[in-house]
Amino acid sequence: MSISADVVKSMNNRPAEERILDFLEVEQGLSEESAVLEALRCMGCPRPRCKSGCPVNIDIPAFINEIAQNNFRNAARLLKKENMLPAICGRVCPQENQCEGLCILGIKSKPVRIGALERFVADWERENGVETPDVAPSTGKNVAVVGSGPAGITAASELARAGHSVTIFESLHKAGGVMSYGIPEFRLPKEIVNAEIDQVLSLGVDLKLNHIVGRSITSEELLAYDAVFIGTGAGLPYFMGIEGENLNGVYSANEFLTRVNLMHANVFPEYDTPVIQGSSVAVVGGGNVAMDSARVAKRMGAKVYLIYRRREEDLPAREAEAANAIEEGIEFICCANPTKILGGPAVSGIECVRMNMCELDESGRPCPVPVEGEEGKFTLNVDVVIEAIGQGPNPLLASLIPGLKRGKKGNIIVDENGRTSIHHVFAGGDIATGAATVIEAMGTAKKAAQSINEMLK
């Protein structure tokens, strides 16, 4: 495998043979001493490129300088000035493509571990007493936020701090969106998600769970608010469209991870929300969600294959997540693509074809072309197939609000400020942009919240 060994060595992980037996967090974080030493590596650039790589505009050199001086409390204040979810972002943001990717030290050496430092500060504050940021005097304006994922929570926190009365409507029984139902516990512990959501609620935000727009609250009632922010994410899974996808034992990654994360399917029959726990599982895809699905299936006792149609170096997943999956015993089958799921009524195998790499496509990666003839075909004996090939905006909510313009893929059309075709309705995150990262969703939500605040003024 070509995944860099340095990536694995740089992570303070629990041993693979130990961690595949449970859902406890893999990465152990920095100690106070190591955090200070890492912060001292920062050069304090007069024109910090790292800051421009942060979608939520954290003053990165400033909070790192506070760590270097052992002022962890001040570092936490600086972080939360721009981001109320630092412990989450420190764990799941693709820093290597954003702030750390622009660190000048990375040109000849290793960049400052900005994500690890952000996580350290957030964890330190949680263990040593959390401070609630100041809230502006009440404006008398009421704002509805639909969805409690990273976009909704970010918009709610920004608007509440500006003095507006904010109500979040969440359709599920648990807040957090993808942070709760999508990302596995071993990568993002739910106690971390709950703690940071509680901080946002402490700003005076009202959270209404099990509230579905169109039923629990009508579109007319929603539009009666002074402003509305929609951040319902991308919950519509994509499928390959091959024969056999209707067999028992075929899951979208969305369903599989939701059942395990929110419904405790990994401890069936203690909880009556099972998934078929196969002895051999095929996960199709190469992104972070595919890695999450494969690593969850491994912890549920299966032999796991990850099938990806391009080369290993083309994997869209974070290198660290791919390295973790390899270390945990996931077998990568690259340059291959499923053509048929075998069995009836349950899955018994998956038929695949080898792929040749040809000229580059629009993404800059080689375009895969099937190998012709019988020599390109092979079959894996599996009893569960998980499709993790992406997802898009669920068009249901948008269709319930008259006058709300949507794109061809069901996304809500917004301008550069997050405003929709309805003057006082804004949107951000995956429902507007399509599937993206947690921090990118937060960035668009923050921009929309700023626009809402200006409008309400």
N, C-alpha and C positions, 0 to 999 in steps of 0.2 A: 504494500500500500504506500502511496506517496504522501499521505498526511504527515506533516512535519512532526518529528519526535520532540522538537523543542516546545511545541504547543502543549503536549501532554506533560512535559517536565515543568512547565511554567505554572501549571494549575495545582493548587493545594487540594487535591482530591482524596477522598477515602479510597482504599484499595478496591479494585474492580471486583475481585472475588467476594468481597464483603458487601458492597453496595448493591449488587444485582439481586440480593436476597431480601431487600426492603425498599421502601419508598422515602427513606430519609435523605436529606440534602447531600449532594455529592461534593460540591465545592465548599471548603471550610472557611474561606475568608482570611483576611489579614489580622495579625495581632497588632496591638498598639505600637510596639517597637518597629515591626516591619512596615506598618503604615507610615510612620514618621520617616523612616529611611527611604521609602519609595517617594514620598512627597518631596524630600530633599533633592531628588533627582531633577525635579522641575526647574527649568532655567528661567522662568518668569519672563518670557519673551515680551518685549515692548509691543509687538503686534502678534498676539497669540492666535495662531491658526486653529488651534483646538476648539476655541470658543465658537468660531464660525461653523464648525462641524456639528454643533449641538442643536437639534431641532427645537429645543425649548429654551435656548439662550442662557444656559447656566454660565456664570462667571467662573470658569474652571480654574484659571491661575489664582484667583482670590481664595477660593475654598481650599485649594491645595496648599497655599501659603499658610493658612490657618492650621492645617494639619501639621505642617513642618514645624510650627511653633507650639505644638501640643494644645492648641486652642480648638478642641473638638466641638465644643458647644457653638462657637462662632462659625465654624465650618458648616454645622448643621443649619444654622440660621441662613447662611448664604445660599445653601442648596435649596432650602424650602422656599426661599424668596421667589424662585423661578420654577420649582418642581416639587409638588407635594407627594411624589411617589419615588423618592430616591432609592429606597431599599429594593424596590422592584426593578427600576431602571439599572441599578448597579449589577443586577443579576442577569437580566435578559436582553439589554440593549446590545446591538452589534457595534460596540465601540471601535472595533478594528476597522470598520468602514466609515466611521464618523469622527469623533473627537480624537481618538488614539491614532487613527489613520492619517491625521494631519499634524500630529506631534512632530516637531523638528528633530527630536532625538531618534525617531524611527528611520531617518535617512541613513544613518551609519550604525545605529545600535537598536535597542529595544525602546519603544515609546513608553512614556509614563503610563502606569496602569490606572488610568483615570476611572474606569468602571469599578475596579476593586476598591479604590479609595472612596468613591461615592457610596458603595455598599458598606464599607467600614464605618463611615460617619453616620449613616442612617441606622445601622445596627447598634452603634455606640449610644446614640441618643435614645433609642428604644429601651436599652438596658439601664440608662442612667437618668431617665425622666424626660418625657416628651414635652416640648413647648408648643403651644398653639399660636400660630401667627396672628397678628392683629387683624381685626375686621373693621372696615370703614363704617361710619354711621349709616343707618338704614336709609335707603333711597325711596322706600315705599313701592318699588317695582318688583313684580313677580315673574320669575323665569322658570319654565318647564324644561327639564333635560330628559330626553328619552334614551335609555340605555345607560348601564353603569359600568361599562368597560373602560379602558384607558382614556378614550376620547371623552365620554360622558363624565367620568370622575374629574378629569382635568378641567373641563369647562365649568363644572359645578364649583370646584375649588376657586377658580379665578373669579367667577361671578359672585360667589359668597363673600370673598375678601373685598370685593368692590362695594359691598353693602346691599346687594340685592337679595331678595328672598327666593331661595332656590329649592325646587322639588324635583327629585329624580324618580322617574317611573321605570321600573325594571320588571320584565316579564317573567323571569325565573325566580326561584325561591332563594337564590343566593346572589349577592352583588359581586361585581368584578369582571363580568364578561369573560373574554379569553384568558384573563389572568387567573380566573377561578376554574373554568371548565376546560380550557385548552392546554395550558402549560402544566406539565406534570409536577407533582409535589416534590420530587427529588431535584428539580431544577428551580422551582419557585414555591417554597412552603406556603401553605394556605394561611398559616398564622401571620406571615409577613404581609400577605395581601389584605387580610382582615384588619391588621393593625394600621396600615396606611389608609384604608378606606375609613376606619374609625376616626383618624385624624381629620379627614375631610369633613366627615359628619359633625365633628366638634366645632366646625366653623359656623354651624347653624343650618346645615343642609338637611332637608327632610327626604328620607329614602322610603319609597313605597314599593315593596316587593310584590310579586305575583300580580302585577298590574299590566294588562295588555292594552295598548292603544287600539281603540276601535271596539273594545268590550268593557274593560274596567273603567276606562275613560274614553269618551267619544272624541272624534276629531274636532268637533265644535268646541268642546270644553278645553281641549288642548290649545286650540288657536285663540282662546279667550285670554291666555296669558299675555303679558306685555312683550315677551320674547320666548322663542322656543329654540332649543338646540337638539338636533337629532344625531345621535352617535350609536347607532344600532349594530355597527360592525358588518362583517362579511360572514354570514352564517349559512350560506347556500353552497353545499359541497359540489365539486365537479366530479364526474365519473368518466371513465375511458370510453364507454359505449361499446364494450365488447360482449360477446356471448357469455352467459353464465353469471352476470352481475346480480341476478335476482335470486341466486342460491343462498341457502342458509349458511352463514359463516362469512359473508361478504359485508364489510363495513366501510363507511366513509371514516376518515380519520376523525372528523368532527364528532360523529356518533360514538366512536370507540373511546376517545379521550373524555368526552362528556360523561359517559356512563361510568368510567373509572374514577374521574375526578369528583363529580358531584353526587354520583349514585352508588359509589363504593362497590362497583362490580368486581373489583379485584379481591374482595372478601366474601363473595357469594359462597354459601347460602345465608351467611349472617345478615346480609342485606339482599332483599329480593329484587335485584336489578342486574341480572347476569349478562355477561357476554359469553360467547362460546370460547372457552379457554383452550385453544388448539395446542396440540403437541408440536406442531410445525406451522409457522406463520410466514406469509409473504407480505411485505410492506412495499407498496409501489410508490416511488417518488424519491426526491433527493433533497428536499428542503428541511427546515428545522422541524416542521410538523411531522415529516416522515421519520426523522431521527427520534422525536418524542414518542411516536407510535411504536417504533421498533424497540426502544428501550423499555417502554411500559410492558410490551408483550414478553420481552425477555424476563422481566421481573415477575411475570405471571407464570413462568416456568416453561416457556416455549423455546424451541430452536427457531431462530429468526433469520430470514433472508431479506435483504433490502435490494430491490430491483430498480435500477436507474438506467435510463436510455442513453445517457452520455457517459463520458469518461469521469473518473474520480475527481480529477482536477477541475471539472466543470460543475461539481456539486454546488447548488445554491445555498446549502446550509452553511452555518458558521463552521469554520475549521475546527474550533474547539468542540462543537457538538458532534461532528463526524468522528473526531479523535476519541471522544468518550464512547461513542457507539462501537467503534472498532475494538477499543480496549475491553469493552464489556462482552465481546464475543459475537457481535452482529456480523453476519457474513454478507459482504457487499458483492452484488453481481451487477457490474457496470456494463455499459454498451449492450443492453438487453431491454426488450419491451414485451409486456404481456400481449397475447393475441386472443386468448380464450381461457375462461375459468371452467374447469372440469368438475363433473359430479352431478348429483341429483338424488334427493332434494338438497343434500348438503355438499359442501365443497370437498373435493378429493384431490385436487391438483390445480396447477396453473401452467398453461402452455405459453412459451415465450419464443422470441426470435432474436438472434444476435443482430447488432446494429453496427454498420460501418460509419465512420465519421467523415463527412464531406466538407464542402466549403462553409465558411462562417455565415451564420444567420444575422438578423438584426440585433440580437443580444451580444454578438461578438463570440458566440460559442459555435462549435462545429455542428452542422445539421445532420442528425442521425438518419441513416437510410438502411432499411432491412436487408440482411444478407439473403440472397435468393437461394431457393432449393432446400432440400432436406437438411443439409449440413448446418444451416442457420437455426434450425429448430431444436428446442430442448424442453423438457417438462420437469417441474418440481412437484414432489408429493407433499402437499400442504393441506391443512383442514381449515385454515382461516386466511382470508385475504383482506388487507386493509389498504384502501386507496387514499393516498395523500398527495394528490396531484393539484391541489389548490381549491380555492373557494371564492365566491363572489358575493356581492350584496344581495340580501334577501329583499325582493321587491315588494313584499306584502305590505309593510308599513307605509311605504311611499305611495302605494296605490290607494290607501285609505284616506289620504289627505288631498282633497280637491285642489287643483291648480299647482301641485308640486311637480315640476318637470324632472323627468328621469332620462338617463342615457340608455343606450341599446342593451347594456348589460345589467340594467336595473339600478344602477347607481343614481344617487341624487345629484343633479347638476348644480354646482356652486360657482361663484366668482372667486377672485383671489382673496377675498375677505371671508369666505365661508357662507355668504348669503345665497339663499335659494331664490326660486322664482316668486316666492311669497315674501313680501318686504320684511316681516319680523320673524321669519323662520330661517335658521342657520343650520348647517350640518358640517360634520368633520369626521375624520377617521375613515375606516374602510368603507362605510356606506357611501362616502363621497369619492374616495380615491381608488377604491378597489383594495384587495388584500395587501397590507403593508406591515411594518413592524409596530410594536407597542409605542416606541418613542416617536415614530412618525405620526401615528394617530394622535398622540398627545400634542405634537407640534401644530397640527392643523386645528385641533380643538382650542388650543391657546389663542391662536390667531382669530378664530371665530368669536371666542369669548371677548377679546379686545374690541372687536367690531360691535358686538352686542352692547358692551359697556358704553361705547361712544354713542350708539344709537339711543340708548336709554337716558343718557345725559341730556 
